């Protein structure tokens, strides 16, 4: 079994990073502002946003503080981004 370091669309690390970046951008915050509020380095936060680092639950809690969002809300957004898109059967459509 080969373990690939590549990131695929929908993987957990990428989804966490994309969600954090989206939250930060929606609030009009810079990496520096969130990093200072979360007590993490700017480079570490940037690596998390790029899906290169796997943040612990404590770090996610700290980042939530830096974003001024409840960690539960952040986790719900991450979870919903991971949900697969429902497949619509074609049997009852005009295309069938």
C-alpha positions in Angstrom: 0.0 0.0 0.0 1.5 3.3 -1.1 0.8 6.4 1.0 0.8 9.5 -1.1 1.6 12.9 0.3 -0.4 14.6 -2.4 -3.5 16.5 -1.3 -6.7 15.5 -3.0 -9.8 17.6 -3.3 -12.0 16.9 -0.2 -9.2 15.7 2.1 -9.4 16.7 5.7 -6.3 18.9 6.0 -7.1 20.8 2.8 -10.7 21.3 4.0 -9.6 22.6 7.4 -7.3 25.0 5.7 -9.8 26.2 3.1 -12.4 26.7 5.8 -10.1 28.7 8.1 -9.0 30.9 5.2 -12.6 31.5 4.1 -13.6 32.4 7.7 -10.6 34.8 7.9 -11.4 36.4 4.6 -15.1 36.8 5.4 -14.1 38.7 8.5 -11.6 40.8 6.7 -8.7 39.7 8.9 -5.1 39.2 7.9 -3.0 36.2 8.7 -1.1 38.3 11.2 -4.3 39.4 13.1 -5.6 35.9 13.4 -2.2 34.5 14.3 -1.7 37.1 17.1 -5.2 36.4 18.4 -4.6 32.6 18.3 -1.1 32.9 19.8 0.5 31.0 16.9 3.0 32.1 14.3 2.0 33.6 11.0 3.9 31.0 9.1 2.3 28.1 11.1 -1.2 29.5 10.4 -0.3 29.9 6.7 0.8 26.3 6.6 -2.4 25.2 8.2 -4.4 27.2 5.7 -2.5 25.6 2.8 -3.3 22.1 4.2 0.4 21.5 5.0 0.1 21.1 8.8 -2.3 19.1 10.8 -3.5 21.3 13.7 -4.4 19.8 17.1 -7.7 20.4 18.6 -6.1 22.9 21.0 -4.7 24.8 18.0 -8.1 24.8 16.3 -9.6 26.2 19.5 -7.0 28.9 19.6 -7.5 29.8 15.9 -11.3 30.0 16.6 -10.5 32.6 19.3 -8.3 34.5 16.8 -11.2 34.4 14.3 -13.7 35.4 17.0 -15.9 32.4 16.2 -17.1 29.5 18.3 -15.0 26.4 17.8 -18.3 24.4 17.4 -19.3 26.6 14.5 -15.9 26.2 12.9 -16.1 22.4 13.2 -19.6 22.4 11.7 -18.4 24.4 8.7 -15.5 22.0 8.2 -17.8 18.9 8.5 -20.3 20.3 6.0 -17.5 21.1 3.6 -16.4 17.4 3.8 -19.9 16.0 3.0 -20.0 14.5 -0.4 -22.3 16.1 -3.0 -25.4 13.9 -3.4 -25.7 11.9 -6.6 -28.9 12.3 -8.4 -30.1 9.2 -10.2 -30.7 9.7 -13.9 -33.4 7.0 -14.2 -36.3 9.4 -13.8 -34.8 12.3 -15.7 -35.3 13.4 -19.3 -31.7 12.3 -20.0 -32.5 8.6 -19.3 
